[in-house]
Amino acid sequence: DMSEAAARAGVQIVTGDTKVVGRGAADGVYICTAGVGVIPQGRRFSRECVRPGDKVLLSGTMGEHGMAVMLARGDLAIDADIQSDTAPVHGLVEALLQAAPSTRWMRDATRGGVGTVCNELVKDMPFAVIIDEARLPVQPQVLGACDMLGIDPLYVANEGKFLAVVSADEADAAVSSLQAHPQGADAAVVGEIVPEPPGIVALRTAFGGSRIVDMLVGDPLPRIC
């Protein structure tokens, strides 16, 4: 599995190590990974580059990984066909940058999900993020499982998705480029950068109202790492 995943990602596994533990202290193989890469010259992504009027993009549907982990643990009597979205994102990133070379900022929406990453973006910055609930791509089975468990999909972990902020004039080209990639069919503009109120993330609900999306407090559910 590791070999196949490395081949798909275009990377090499170049070293390894083993550890010995006492009998009964482990019930399987534990694998830790570390990636080494190079940032191409001239690429700079920073919160300081973000401006009011910019658009917030999500590279695909959210919440599959966290919900797949929760259901796989077998503690819940829920039967849903939810697969983890674990995947390399470098191909999607290259597709985005080809279409939107002035991309301001990007982050993988892993621990804490989309809501937490958006809060990290606006923290102590002179702008806010407004997320449009109607534009958030979520698979029906993920949304259904979240509803049953009382979990907000905005805070559920992803493993093969990222958020990006791009200029408004490049947003349409960016989404089209992502959607043309096999992993980005559900990419969408999900929000915008506005000047007020600074440091706040708000959700524009499907009913026309709005609510604050706070930084996640406590451990995310399910607890993954």
Secondary structure, 3 states (H helix, E strand, C coil): CHHHHHHHHCCCCCCCCCCCCCCCCCCCCCCCCCCCCCCCCCCCCCHHHCCCCCEEEECCCCCHHHHHHHHHCCCCCCCCCCCCCCCCCHHHHHHHHHHCCCCCEEEECCCCHHHHHHHHHHCCCCCEEEEEHHHCCCCHHHHHHHHHHCCCHHHCCCCCCEEEEECHHHHHHHHHHHHCCCCCCCCEEEEEEECCCCCCEEEECCCCCEEECCCCCCCCCCCCC
